[in-house]
Amino acid sequence: MTQASQARHDAPEAGLSRTNLALAFASIGVVFGDIGTSPLYAMREALHPVVAAGGDLRSAVLGVVSLLIWALILIVTLKYVVFLMRADNKGEGGILSLVVLVETLLKRKGGFVLALGMIGAAFFFGDAMITPAMSVLSAVEGLKVINPRFESYVVPLTLAVLITLFLFQYKGTAGVAALFAPVTTLWFLVIGIMGLFHIGDDVGIFLAFNPLYGVDMLFKAPGLALLVFGGVFLAVTGGEALYADMGHFGRTPIRLAWVAVVFPGLVLNYLGQGAFVIAYPHAVENPFFLMAPEWALIPLVILATAVTVIASQAVITGAFSIAQQAISLGLFPRMNITHTSETEQGQIYIGQINWLLLVGVILLVLVFQSSSNLASAYGIAVNTSMLVDTVLAVIFFWKARNWPIWVVIPAMVAIFVIEATFMAANGLKLIHGGYMPVLIGATIILMMYTWLRGRQALAAKLRRDSIELAGLLESLERRPPARVAGAAVFLQTDPIYAPSALMHNLKHNRVLHDILVFITVETTDEPRVDRDQRITAKRLPLGASACAGEVRLHGAARCAAALRACEEHGLAIDPRQASYFLGRRVIRMSARSALPFWQQRIFIMLTNQSARAIEFFRIPPDRVVELGMQMSV
C-alpha cells in the first residue's frame, strides 16, 4: 500500500480534513494533467468545422462552448465524479476494478466482461501513445504564435522533449513528483484567470450555460454537429483518470480538487476563449495562445510544455500499471518490472513497454507533424475506454442496487447515448488518422487474445501429460529415491500437478533433496492484502511442503519473500542457500495444435519475449537449476 493510500485509509473519507486537502492538492498534479491540457486544442478543433462551413460565428461559438461545458458536467462530473466513484473495489477504481466487481456480481469470470476489460485496456495503450504526442505538440506550437519563423523548430523540439521524457523513465517519478502539483495548480489558476479576463470581451458568452444552444446546433445541422462533437470530445479526454486513480488518493480528495480548482479553471477558460473569438474572429486559428498578452507568451509556452510533460508522465506510468495488471491476469507475457521507489508501490518501470511507447510516439509526431492533424487520431481510443466503463457501470449498478436504479440507470444510459454520439463523431476521423488508435488497439487485443488462448491450450496439454503431485509423492514415499542434503524449491503454475522440473530432475538425476518446497504464486482480485504477500502452507507426503503466495493485483512476486513468510508455518529455509529448480519450455509449431499456424507464431514470439522466471520472481541466479523441454500448444 502506498503512503498516500495509507494516509487516505487512516483519515476520515468525508470532510475538509487536513489530510483530504493535502491529497486533493497532490491529486491535481497526477490525476488532472491530461484533462487540464485540453484547452490548448479542444476549442480550436471544435470550431474548425464551423468556420469552414461559414454562417453566424456568434451562434456557432455559443453552441460549441455550451457543448464543452455540458460535456464536462455530464461525462466527467456526473458519470465519473458522482456515479462511478461509488463503484469501487475496496477503495480501488479503474476499469480492472470494475471488471472484478461485475464478475463478482454475475458470479462468473471471463466471457464478455473480460473481453470488455481487454478492449478498454488495449485502447488505453493507444491513448498512452497519442496523448504525449498530442499534448507536447500543442504546447510547443505556441512558438508559432510568438514568431511564425519558429514553425520549423516545432517538430524537432517536440521530439527532443518526448525522447528526453522517455529516456528518464527508468529513474521513476519520485524525484520530480513534488513539482507536479504546484505546477499543475499554477496552470489551472493561469488558464482560469486568462479566461476570466477575456469574458468581458462579450459577456453574452454566459448564455452558453443554456444547453439548448448545443442541442440547437445538433438539430439544425446534424452533419456539422458531428464534426464539432469530434473536437468537443477532446475536452473530456483524461476524465477516466479520476476513476482510475481513486485508490491512490480517495474519492473525497479527487472530488474536492475537481470542484474547487479544475472544473472552475476549465469552464472559465472555455468561456474566455469563446468571448475572445466572438470579439476577434481571426483568433479562431489558435484562441488559447492568442488571448494571452504578448509579454506572457514565452512564459505561457514554457508552463504549457511543463504541464503537457506532466500529463504525458501520468499516462505513461498509467500504461506501466495497466501492463502490470495485464501480466497478473495472464493477458500479457511476463515482463521485467523495476520498482523505482522504495516507499511507493505504484511507481514502476517496464522497459519493454517504455520503448514500445517511445517508438509509437515518435512515429505519430513524424507522420502527423501538427496537433491539428493528430487531433484526427485523438479521441477514438479514449472514447472506446469510456464506453466500456459505461457498459460495465450499467451492469454494476443494475446488479448491485446500492443506488436507486430508477435514478442511476436512466442517467447512465443517457450518458452512453451521448458517448455513442461522440464515437460516431470520432468515427468520421477514421480515414483522416483515426485508423491509427484502432490499429494499435486491435493489435494489442490480438496479442492479448493470442497469449490468453495459447496459455490455456498449453495448460490443458500440461494437465493431460502431467500427474498429480500428491499421488507422485505418495508413490515416492513407498519407494524413495536417493536423498541429498539441502533444500529444493520448485515453482508451480498449477498446485495440483507435479512441476515439469521435478519430473525431469527425477528422470535424469534420480535424486531428491532432503527438503522439498513447492511454491505457487497466485494473483488475488482484492486490491489490497494484509501484507505484500499472504502465505498459506501445508504438508505433503515425503516430508514436502506446499506454499501458496497470494499477491495483490498491483504487487510484485518475490520468491525469497515467500520463503521467509513460510517461517511462521514452521518452514525455516534460507532463500540464499536453497536450490531453485525451474522448467524452461521451448514452444514449437505443430499441425495438431488447437491454434492456427499464424497464431502459433505470435504465441511463440510472445513466449520468447517473456521475462525469465529468474528475473521476474527475483530468484538468485547462482542458485538456479533450469531443466528444458520442447513442446507444442
C-alpha positions in Angstrom: 0.0 0.0 0.0 1.4 3.4 -0.9 1.9 6.2 1.7 -0.9 8.2 0.1 -3.2 5.2 0.2 -2.3 4.6 3.8 -3.0 8.2 4.7 -6.3 8.0 3.0 -7.3 4.9 4.9 -6.2 6.4 8.2 -8.2 9.5 7.7 -12.0 10.0 7.5 -13.3 9.8 4.0 -15.5 12.8 4.2 -14.9 16.4 5.2 -12.3 19.1 4.7 -9.7 17.5 6.9 -6.0 18.4 6.5 -5.3 15.0 5.0 -8.0 15.3 2.4 -6.9 18.8 1.5 -3.3 17.6 1.1 -4.4 14.7 -1.0 -6.6 16.9 -3.1 -3.6 19.2 -3.8 -1.4 16.2 -4.7 -4.1 14.7 -7.0 -4.1 17.9 -9.1 -0.6 17.1 -10.3 -1.3 13.4 -11.1 -4.9 13.0 -12.0 -5.8 16.1 -13.9 -2.8 16.8 -16.2 -4.4 15.2 -19.3 -7.8 16.9 -19.0 -6.1 20.1 -17.9 -4.2 20.5 -21.3 -7.4 20.2 -23.3 -8.0 24.0 -23.6 -4.8 24.1 -25.7 -6.7 22.4 -28.6 -10.3 21.5 -27.8 -11.9 24.8 -28.7 -9.8 25.3 -31.8 -10.6 21.8 -33.2 -14.3 22.1 -32.3 -14.6 25.5 -34.2 -12.7 24.5 -37.3 -15.6 22.7 -39.0 -17.9 25.6 -38.1 -15.6 28.2 -39.6 -15.1 26.1 -42.7 -18.9 25.8 -43.2 -19.4 29.6 -42.8 -22.5 31.0 -41.1 -23.1 33.0 -37.9 -19.9 32.8 -35.9 -21.5 34.1 -32.6 -24.2 31.4 -32.5 -21.7 28.8 -33.5 -19.3 29.8 -30.7 -22.2 29.8 -28.2 -23.1 26.3 -29.3 -19.6 25.0 -29.1 -18.9 26.5 -25.7 -22.3 25.1 -24.5 -21.3 21.6 -25.7 -17.9 21.9 -24.0 -19.4 22.9 -20.6 -22.1 20.3 -20.6 -19.7 17.6 -21.7 -17.6 18.4 -18.6 -20.8 18.4 -16.5 -22.4 15.1 -17.8 -19.4 13.0 -18.7 -16.8 14.0 -16.1 -18.8 15.3 -13.2 -22.0 13.2 -13.3 -20.6 9.9 -14.7 -17.2 9.7 -13.0 -17.2 12.1 -10.0 -20.8 11.3 -8.9 -21.6 7.8 -10.1 -18.5 5.7 -10.9 -16.6 6.7 -7.8 -19.2 4.8 -5.9 -18.3 1.6 -7.9 -15.1 0.9 -6.0 -13.4 -2.4 -5.2 -12.4 -1.7 -1.6 -11.3 1.8 -2.4 -9.7 1.0 -5.8 -11.1 2.3 -9.1 -10.3 1.8 -12.7 -11.6 -0.5 -15.5 -9.9 -3.5 -13.9 -11.6 -3.0 -10.6 -14.9 -2.5 -12.4 -14.4 -5.8 -14.3 -13.7 -7.6 -11.0 -16.8 -6.1 -9.4 -19.1 -7.1 -12.3 -17.6 -10.6 -12.5 -18.3 -11.0 -8.7 -21.9 -9.8 -9.1 -22.5 -12.0 -12.1 -20.7 -14.9 -10.3 -18.7 -15.9 -13.3 -15.3 -15.0 -14.7 -14.2 -14.5 -18.2 -16.6 -14.2 -21.1 -17.8 -10.8 -22.3 -16.8 -9.0 -19.1 -13.2 -10.0 -19.5 -13.4 -9.2 -23.2 -14.6 -5.7 -22.4 -11.8 -5.3 -20.0 -9.3 -6.3 -22.7 -10.8 -3.8 -25.1 -10.6 -1.0 -22.6 -7.0 -1.8 -21.6 -5.9 -2.2 -25.2 -7.2 1.2 -26.2 -5.6 2.7 -23.1 -2.3 1.9 -24.6 -3.3 3.7 -27.8 -4.1 6.7 -25.7 -0.8 6.4 -23.9 0.9 6.8 -27.3 -1.3 9.6 -28.7 -1.6 11.8 -25.5 2.1 12.6 -25.2 2.5 13.4 -28.9 -0.7 15.5 -29.0 -0.1 17.4 -25.7 3.5 18.3 -26.2 3.0 19.2 -29.9 0.1 21.6 -29.0 2.2 23.3 -26.3 5.3 23.7 -28.4 3.2 25.1 -31.3 2.8 28.2 -29.1 6.2 29.2 -30.5 4.5 29.9 -33.9 2.3 32.5 -32.2 5.4 34.2 -30.8 7.1 34.1 -34.2 5.9 32.3 -37.3 9.6 31.6 -38.2 9.7 29.2 -35.3 7.4 26.8 -37.1 10.3 24.6 -38.5 11.5 24.1 -34.9 8.2 22.7 -33.5 8.6 19.0 -34.5 12.3 18.7 -33.6 11.8 20.4 -30.3 8.7 18.2 -29.6 10.8 15.1 -30.4 13.6 16.3 -28.1 11.2 16.8 -25.2 9.5 13.5 -25.7 12.7 11.4 -26.1 14.1 13.0 -23.0 11.0 12.2 -21.1 11.1 8.5 -22.1 14.8 8.2 -21.6 14.5 9.2 -17.9 11.5 6.9 -17.2 13.8 4.3 -15.6 14.7 6.8 -12.8 11.0 6.9 -11.7 8.9 10.0 -10.8 9.8 10.2 -7.1 12.4 12.9 -7.7 10.1 15.3 -9.6 6.7 14.3 -8.4 6.8 17.0 -5.7 6.8 19.6 -8.5 3.7 18.1 -10.3 1.0 19.5 -8.0 2.4 23.1 -7.7 3.0 23.4 -11.5 -0.4 21.9 -12.5 -2.2 24.0 -9.8 -0.5 27.1 -11.2 -1.6 26.1 -14.7 -5.3 25.9 -13.7 -5.0 29.3 -11.9 -3.4 30.8 -15.0 -5.9 29.5 -17.5 -8.8 30.4 -15.2 -7.5 34.0 -14.9 -6.9 34.2 -18.7 -10.5 33.2 -19.3 -11.9 35.5 -16.7 -10.0 38.4 -18.1 -11.5 37.9 -21.6 -15.1 37.1 -20.6 -15.6 40.8 -20.7 -15.0 40.8 -24.5 -18.5 39.5 -24.8 -20.5 38.8 -21.6 -23.2 37.2 -23.7 -21.0 34.1 -23.6 -22.7 33.2 -20.3 -25.7 32.1 -22.5 -23.6 29.0 -23.2 -24.7 27.6 -19.9 -28.0 27.0 -21.6 -27.7 23.5 -23.1 -30.3 24.4 -25.8 -27.6 26.2 -27.7 -25.7 23.0 -28.2 -28.9 21.0 -28.8 -30.0 23.6 -31.4 -26.8 23.1 -33.4 -27.3 19.3 -33.3 -30.8 19.5 -34.7 -30.2 22.3 -37.3 -27.1 20.8 -38.8 -26.6 17.2 -37.6 -23.7 16.6 -40.1 -21.8 19.7 -39.0 -22.6 18.9 -35.3 -21.0 15.5 -35.6 -17.8 17.2 -36.8 -18.0 19.6 -33.9 -18.6 16.7 -31.5 -15.2 15.3 -32.5 -13.5 18.4 -31.3 -15.7 18.8 -28.2 -14.8 15.3 -27.0 -11.2 16.4 -26.7 -12.3 18.4 -23.7 -13.1 15.3 -21.6 -10.1 13.1 -22.5 -8.4 12.3 -19.3 -11.7 12.1 -17.4 -11.3 8.4 -16.8 -8.1 9.2 -14.7 -10.4 10.5 -11.9 -11.8 7.0 -11.5 -8.6 5.1 -12.2 -6.6 7.0 -9.5 -9.3 6.8 -6.9 -7.4 4.1 -5.0 -4.3 6.3 -4.6 -6.0 9.5 -3.4 -9.5 8.6 -2.4 -12.8 9.8 -3.8 -13.2 12.8 -1.5 -9.8 14.5 -2.3 -10.4 14.0 -6.1 -13.9 15.4 -5.8 -12.6 18.4 -3.8 -9.8 19.1 -6.4 -12.3 18.8 -9.3 -15.0 21.0 -7.8 -12.7 23.7 -6.3 -9.9 24.0 -8.8 -10.1 22.0 -12.0 -13.7 22.4 -13.2 -13.8 26.2 -12.5 -10.4 26.7 -14.3 -11.6 24.8 -17.4 -15.0 26.4 -17.6 -13.6 30.0 -17.1 -11.0 29.3 -19.9 -13.6 28.0 -22.4 -15.9 30.9 -21.6 -13.0 33.3 -22.1 -11.9 31.7 -25.4 -15.5 31.8 -26.7 -15.9 35.5 -25.8 -12.4 36.3 -27.3 -13.3 34.5 -30.6 -16.6 36.3 -30.9 -14.8 39.7 -30.4 -11.8 38.8 -32.6 -12.8 36.2 -35.2 -9.2 35.8 -36.5 -8.3 34.2 -33.1 -10.1 31.0 -34.2 -6.8 29.7 -35.5 -5.4 29.4 -32.0 -7.6 31.1 -29.4 -5.7 29.8 -26.4 -2.3 31.4 -27.1 -3.7 34.4 -29.0 -5.7 35.6 -26.0 -2.5 35.8 -23.9 -0.8 39.2 -23.8 2.4 39.4 -25.9 4.7 39.7 -22.8 3.2 36.5 -21.3 3.6 34.2 -24.4 7.0 32.8 -23.7 6.3 32.0 -20.0 2.9 30.5 -21.1 4.6 28.3 -23.7 7.1 27.1 -21.1 4.3 26.5 -18.5 2.2 24.7 -21.1 5.1 22.5 -22.1 5.8 21.6 -18.5 2.2 20.7 -17.9 2.0 18.6 -21.0 5.1 16.7 -19.9 3.4 16.1 -16.5 0.2 14.9 -18.3 2.4 12.6 -20.5 4.2 11.3 -17.5 0.9 10.4 -15.8 -0.4 8.5 -18.9 3.0 6.7 -19.3 3.1 5.5 -15.7 -0.6 4.5 -16.2 0.4 2.3 -19.1 3.0 0.6 -16.9 0.3 -0.1 -14.3 -2.1 -1.4 -16.9 0.7 -3.7 -18.3 1.4 -5.0 -14.8 -2.2 -5.7 -14.2 -2.5 -7.5 -17.6 0.6 -9.6 -16.7 -1.0 -10.5 -13.4 -4.2 -11.6 -15.1 -2.3 -13.6 -17.7 -3.2 -11.3 -20.6 0.5 -10.3 -21.2 3.7 -12.4 -21.1 5.9 -11.8 -18.0 8.0 -8.6 -18.3 10.8 -7.4 -16.1 9.2 -4.9 -13.6 11.5 -2.4 -11.8 10.2 -0.6 -8.7 11.6 2.9 -8.9 10.6 3.8 -5.3 11.2 2.1 -2.0 8.1 3.6 -0.4 5.6 3.9 -3.3 4.4 0.5 -4.6 2.7 2.0 -7.6 5.9 3.6 -9.0 7.2 1.1 -11.5 9.1 0.9 -14.8 8.7 -1.7 -17.5 11.4 -1.3 -20.2 9.6 -3.1 -23.0 6.5 -1.0 -22.6 8.5 2.2 -22.4 10.4 1.6 -25.6 7.3 0.5 -27.5 5.5 3.7 -26.4 8.5 5.8 -27.4 8.6 4.3 -30.9 4.9 4.8 -31.3 5.1 8.4 -30.1 8.0 9.3 -32.4 6.1 7.8 -35.4 3.0 9.7 -34.6 4.8 13.0 -34.4 6.7 12.4 -37.6 3.6 11.2 -39.5 1.1 13.9 -38.4 3.5 16.8 -37.9 1.0 19.1 -36.1 -1.6 18.8 -33.3 -4.4 19.7 -35.7 -3.5 16.7 -37.8 -3.0 14.5 -34.8 -6.4 15.5 -33.4 -7.9 13.3 -36.1 -6.3 10.3 -34.4 -7.1 11.5 -30.9 -10.3 10.7 -29.1 -11.2 7.2 -30.5 -9.0 5.4 -28.0 -10.3 7.3 -25.0 -13.9 7.2 -26.3 -13.7 3.4 -26.5 -12.4 3.1 -22.9 -15.2 5.4 -21.7 -17.9 3.4 -23.5 -16.5 0.2 -21.9 -16.7 1.9 -18.5 -20.3 2.9 -19.1 -21.4 -0.5 -20.1 -19.8 -2.2 -17.1 -21.2 0.6 -14.8 -24.7 0.0 -16.1 -24.4 -3.7 -15.3 -22.8 -3.0 -11.9 -25.5 -0.5 -10.7 -28.3 -2.7 -12.1 -27.0 -5.7 -10.1 -25.5 -4.1 -7.0 -28.6 -1.8 -6.4 -26.5 0.3 -4.0 -28.2 3.3 -5.6 -31.9 3.6 -6.7 -31.8 2.0 -10.2 -34.6 4.4 -11.4 -32.1 7.2 -10.9 -28.8 5.9 -11.9 -29.7 3.6 -14.8 -31.5 6.2 -16.9 -28.7 8.6 -16.3 -26.0 6.1 -17.3 -28.0 5.1 -20.4 -28.3 8.7 -21.4 -24.6 9.2 -20.9 -24.0 6.1 -23.0 -26.1 7.6 -25.8 -24.0 10.8 -25.6 -20.7 8.9 -25.6 -22.0 6.8 -28.6 -22.7 10.1 -30.4 -19.1 11.1 -29.6 -18.0 7.7 -31.0 -19.9 8.4 -34.2 -18.3 11.8 -34.4 -14.8 10.3 -33.8 -15.6 7.6 -36.4 -15.7 10.3 -39.1 -12.0 10.8 -38.4 -11.1 7.2 -39.3 -9.8 8.0 -42.8 -8.0 11.1 -41.6 -5.9 9.4 -39.0 -8.4 7.8 -36.7 -7.4 4.5 -38.0 -4.2 4.7 -36.0 -5.6 4.1 -32.5 -7.9 1.5 -33.9 -4.9 -0.4 -35.4 -3.0 0.0 -32.2 -5.9 -1.2 -30.1 -6.8 -4.1 -32.4 -3.1 -5.2 -32.5 -2.9 -5.3 -28.7 -6.3 -7.1 -28.4 -5.0 -9.7 -30.8 -1.8 -10.1 -28.7 -3.8 -10.4 -25.5 -6.2 -12.9 -27.0 -3.4 -15.0 -28.5 -1.5 -15.1 -25.3 -4.6 -16.0 -23.3 -5.6 -18.7 -25.7 -2.1 -20.0 -26.0 -1.7 -20.3 -22.3 -5.0 -22.0 -21.9 -4.0 -24.5 -24.6 -0.6 -25.0 -23.0 -2.2 -25.5 -19.6 -4.6 -28.1 -21.0 -1.8 -30.0 -22.6 0.3 -30.0 -19.4 -2.7 -31.2 -17.4 -3.2 -34.1 -19.9 0.5 -35.0 -19.8 1.1 -34.4 -16.0 0.4 -36.5 -12.9 -0.9 -35.2 -9.6 1.8 -34.0 -7.2 0.3 -35.7 -4.1 0.0 -39.1 -5.8 3.6 -38.8 -7.1 4.9 -38.0 -3.7 2.9 -40.9 -2.1 4.4 -43.3 -4.6 7.9 -41.9 -4.0 7.3 -42.3 -0.2 6.8 -46.0 -0.7 9.9 -46.4 -2.9 12.0 -43.3 -2.1 14.9 -42.3 -4.4 18.3 -41.2 -3.1 18.2 -38.1 -1.0 20.8 -35.3 -0.8 21.3 -32.6 1.7 19.8 -29.2 1.2 16.5 -27.5 0.2 15.0 -27.7 -3.3 12.4 -25.1 -4.3 10.1 -25.8 -7.3 7.8 -23.2 -8.8 4.4 -24.3 -9.9 1.8 -22.9 -12.3 -0.8 -25.3 -11.1 -0.6 -26.5 -7.4 -2.4 -29.8 -8.3 0.1 -31.2 -10.8 3.8 -32.1 -10.4 6.0 -29.4 -12.0 7.9 -30.5 -15.1 11.2 -29.5 -13.4 10.6 -32.2 -10.7 9.8 -34.8 -13.3 12.9 -34.1 -15.3 15.1 -34.0 -12.2 13.9 -37.4 -11.2 14.3 -38.7 -14.7 17.8 -37.5 -15.2 19.3 -37.1 -11.7 17.3 -39.8 -9.8 17.7 -37.9 -6.5 15.7 -35.5 -4.3 16.8 -33.0 -1.7 16.0 -33.6 2.0 13.7 -30.5 2.0 11.2 -30.1 -0.8 9.2 -26.9 -1.2 6.6 -26.3 -3.9 5.6 -22.6 -4.4 2.6 -21.3 -6.2 2.2 -17.6 -6.7 -1.4 -16.5 -7.3 -2.9 -13.1 -8.0 -5.9 -12.1 -5.9 -8.7 -9.9 -7.2 -8.6 -7.9 -3.9 -6.8 -4.6 -4.4 -5.1 -5.0 -1.0 -3.7 -7.9 1.0 -2.8 -7.6 4.7 0.9 -8.0 3.7 2.7 -7.7 0.4 2.3 -11.5 0.2 -0.2 -13.6 2.1 1.2 -17.2 2.5 -0.6 -20.4 3.2 1.3 -23.7 3.7 0.5 -27.3 4.0 2.4 -30.6 4.4 2.7 -33.1 1.6 3.9 -36.7 1.5 7.6 -37.4 1.5 8.1 -34.5 4.0 7.5 -31.9 1.3 5.7 -28.6 1.8 3.4 -26.7 -0.5 3.3 -22.9 -0.1 0.8 -20.6 -1.9 1.8 -17.0 -2.1 -1.1 -14.6 -2.7 -0.1 -11.2 -4.1 -2.3 -8.3 -4.8 -3.0 -7.3 -8.3 -0.5 -4.4 -8.4 2.1 -6.3 -6.3 5.3 -8.0 -7.2 6.1 -11.7 -6.9 9.3 -12.4 -4.9 10.2 -16.0 -4.3 12.6 -15.2 -1.5 9.9 -13.1 0.4 7.5 -16.1 0.1 10.1 -18.4 1.6 10.7 -16.1 4.5 7.0 -15.7 5.1 6.8 -19.6 5.4 8.8 -19.4 8.7 5.6 -18.8 10.7 4.3 -22.1 9.3 7.3 -24.0 10.6 9.4 -24.0 7.4 12.7 -22.3 8.1 14.7 -22.0 4.9 17.4 -19.6 4.0 16.5 -18.4 0.5 20.1 -17.7 -0.3 21.1 -21.4 0.4 18.2 -23.1 -1.4 18.4 -24.6 -4.9 15.6 -23.4 -7.3 14.5 -25.9 -9.9 12.8 -24.2 -12.9 11.3 -25.7 -16.1 12.2 -23.9 -19.3 9.8 -24.7 -22.1 10.6 -24.2 -25.8 7.4 -24.0 -27.8 7.5 -25.4 -31.3 5.0 -25.3 -34.2 2.6 -28.3 -34.6 0.0 -29.2 -37.2 -2.1 -30.7 -34.4 -2.2 -27.6 -32.3 -5.5 -26.0 -31.2 -4.2 -22.7 -32.6 -3.8 -21.9 -36.3 -0.3 -21.5 -37.6 -0.3 -17.7 -37.6 -1.5 -17.6 -34.0 1.1 -20.2 -33.0 3.8 -17.9 -34.5 2.5 -14.9 -32.5 2.4 -17.0 -29.3 5.9 -18.3 -29.8 7.1 -14.7 -30.4 5.4 -13.6 -27.2 6.9 -16.5 -25.3 10.4 -15.7 -26.5 9.9 -12.1 -25.3 8.7 -13.2 -21.9 11.0 -12.4 -19.0 12.7 -15.4 -17.4 11.3 -16.6 -14.2 14.7 -15.9 -12.5 14.3 -12.2 -13.1 10.5 -12.0 -12.7 10.4 -13.8 -9.3 13.7 -12.2 -8.1 15.5 -15.6 -7.7 19.3 -15.6 -7.0 20.7 -16.6 -10.4 23.6 -18.6 -8.9 21.1 -20.9 -7.1 19.0 -21.8 -10.1 18.9 -25.2 -12.0 17.0 -24.9 -15.3 15.6 -28.1 -17.0 14.4 -27.6 -20.5 11.8 -29.3 -22.6 10.2 -28.9 -26.0 6.5 -28.9 -26.6 3.7 -27.6 -28.7 0.4 -26.0 -27.7 
